[in-house]
Amino acid sequence: MARQDGVDPLDARIIALWTEDPHVGVLGASRALGVARGTVQARLDRLQERGVIRSFAPQVEPAALGYPVTAFCTLEISQRQGHEPVVAHLSAIPEVLEIHSITGVGDLVVRVAARDNADLGRVIDEIIDDVHVLRANTAICLVTHLAHRTGPLVESAARSVSP
């Protein structure tokens, strides 16, 4: 039985299979994993309901869309009205890919994509064009050594399941 706050080894195998082959389908997964089709479907439904699997949507590569530059902007903001006004402003900029509240120096870290360095300048100008943004510090990503991944985390969570 799957834990309510994690995954068990079968859940981990299902997630790994879909990660490796998003086109596998429920029937193909049941054959590959050696479990009943209904079991796979029930597990997928439960993983989605619990928010473990957020989406079966394709992962889009910004560089393939013509946005090969990735940068991270750390923003210091006026927090009198909280983060929401800035988040709303940033969410309207298509090149803003992620926004995270952080601790330490700065209040938000924003991952952005751009067509080139000049375009990155334009994106940064849009980002700081908000009365709540006090200061921005930008770092351009030169090489991505490890892209966003969750596989090892899922495996670790499944190993921590007590029998």
LINVENKA-V73514 format. One record per pair of residues at least 6 apart in sequence whose C-alpha atoms are under 6 Angstrom apart, sorted by the first residue. I is the first residue (numbers start at 1). J is the second residue. D is the distance in whole Angstrom. If there is no record, write none. Layout:
((I;J;D) (I;J;D))
//
This chain:
((2;8;5) (7;158;5) (8;158;5) (9;158;5) (12;154;6) (27;37;6) (30;36;6) (30;37;5) (47;53;6) (66;115;6) (67;113;6) (67;114;5) (67;115;4) (68;115;6) (69;113;6) (69;114;5) (69;116;6) (70;112;6) (70;113;5) (70;141;5) (71;111;6) (71;112;5) (71;139;6) (71;140;4) (71;141;5) (72;110;6) (72;111;5) (72;138;6) (72;139;5) (73;109;6) (73;110;5) (73;137;5) (73;138;4) (74;106;6) (74;108;6) (74;109;4) (74;136;6) (74;137;5) (75;106;5) (75;107;6) (75;108;5) (75;135;6) (75;136;5) (76;106;5) (76;107;5) (76;134;5) (76;135;5) (77;132;5) (77;133;4) (77;134;5) (78;132;5) (95;112;5) (95;113;5) (96;112;5) (97;111;5) (97;112;5) (98;110;6) (98;111;5) (99;109;6) (99;110;5) (100;108;5) (100;109;5) (101;107;6) (101;108;4) (102;108;5) (114;120;5))
//
